[in-house]
Amino acid sequence: MKHKKIISLAVVSGLLLCGIYAYLGGFNAVSFELVNCQDIELIGLEYQGTPQDEGIGSIFQKVEAERKGSPLYTIYYVEPSGRRDTLHVFVGVEVENNINNLEEGWVKKTFDCQRAIRASLEMHQLVMPGANSVKQQISDFAKAEGVNPKGHFIDKIISRNSVEVLAPIAD
């Protein structure tokens, strides 16, 4: 009798967890497509350090304060494999945001883009696949389409539930 209650509780808990996962979009697939694009002009801040350093948080807060509802862009030049490894990231917004009176340290960057692979993720950030998984999927898509990504990935964070990853391709 006691085993039946435990099994019933385990089944109900499992179904509840699957329901929550589905509600958050965990079963949504990442979609991929080849798109034409224009050069991307961003203004933002760079960070080099370790992921647990408080400096990374302040960089995101400063750029968030200037984004005015537009997408936030991140470009990871060096991604850490552990908490103590070095991280190099650019965090920015589109130049059209008419940002004025910026503090020292803000830089403008232009990324060449005529064609790109766009990966669209429509799910809550808690259930989004990791960066390495998405990069591998982009690489697999590129091979299937016979194109070569240039090597950098531009994350366009639209909202907590919507992210696009652009991988410009070499001509």
N, C-alpha and C positions, 0 to 999 in steps of 0.2 A: 504494500500500500504506500509506504514511504517512498519507494523508488518511482512509483507512478507520479507522485506529486513533484518530485525532483525533475523527472523527464518532462512533465507538462510545463513546469516553470522554465526549463531550459528552452523548450520549443517556443513558448510565448515570448521569452526574452530575445531569442534569435530572430523571430518574425518582427518584433518591435525594432530591433537594431537594423534589420534589412529595410524596414519601412522608413526609418529616419535617414538612412543612407540614400535611399531612392528619392526622398523628399529634398535632400540637399543636392541632388543631381549626380550622385556618385556613379550611377550607371550610364550617364551621358558620355558618349564617345567624343574624343577630340576630333574636330573636323579639319581637313587640310585642303588647300586649293592654291593653284598658281594664280597670282594677281599681278596686274600692272600697277606700278606705284611711282610716285614722284620723290625726289630727294627729301629727306626728313631733316628739318632744321629744329634743333632743340637748344634750350638754354637751361643750365642746371649746375649741380655741384658734384664733384668727385669725392670719393672716399677710398682711402687705402688704410687697412688695419685688419683687426680680427673681428669676427662676427659678434662677439659678445661685448665689444667696446661700446660705450655710450655714444661715441661720435657718430656711429651709423644712424642711430635713432634721431639725433639732432639734424642730420642731413635730410632725412626723410621729412621731418617736421617743417624745416625751412622751405623745402620745395612744395610740400603739401599746402603751406600757407599761401603760396603764389599761384597755385594751379587753377583756382576759380572755376571749379567744376569740370575742367577739361581733363583728358586722360593724363596719367602719370606714366612716364617712360623710364625703364631701367635697362642699362646695358652692363652686363657683368663681363669684365675683361679677364678677371681671375676669380674663379669660384673656389671657395675653400672645400676641402674634403673633410675637415674636422673643425672643431670650435676654436682651435688655436692657430689654424692656418691663415695665411694672408688672403684678404679679400680686396678686390679693386672693382668698384662699381661707379657708374655715372647715373645720377638720378635727375631727371629733367622734365620739362614741359615744352610744348610747341612754342616757337618764337612768337606766333601770332597773338599770344596772350597779353601783349603790351605790358610787360613787366617793367616797372620803373623803380628807380632808386634802389637798386640791388646792392647788397654788401659786397665787399671784396671776396674774391674766390669763385664767383659765378663765371662759367665759361659757356661759350656758344660752340656747338658741334653740328656739323652737317654730315649726314650719312647718305652716300650715293645709293639710289634705288630706282631701277627701271622696271625690274620684275622681281618678285619675291614669292616665297612660300609663306602662306598665312595659316597658322594654326589657331583655331578658335576654341576656347575653353569656356563653356557655359555651365558652371557649377559653383557651389559655395567653396570658398577658399579652404575650408577644412577637409574637403574631399578631392581637391585638385591633385592631379599627378605631380610628382616632383619634377624639377627642372631637367634633370638628367634623363628622365623617362620621356619627356616631351622632345628634348633634343634628339634622342635616339629615334623617336617616331618621325621627326622631321627628316632625319638622315635617311631613314627607310623610304619615306615618300619621295625624297629627292632622287634616290637610286631608281625607284620605279618610274619616275617621270623623265629620267635621263638629264637631270640638271645638277649643277654644283653650287651649293651655298658658299658665300664668300667667307664664312667663318665666324661672323658675329651675329648674335641674336638680339633683337630689339623687343623687349617686353612692353606692351601697351596695356596698362592696367586701367580698364574702363570703370570697373566697380568691383566690389568684393566677389561678385558672382560672374564677372565677365572679364576675360583676359585674352588678348591676341598676342601671338608671338610671330614677329616678322623675321624671316631669314632671307635677306637679299641674295640673289643668285648672280653668279658671274656669267658674263656673256660668252 
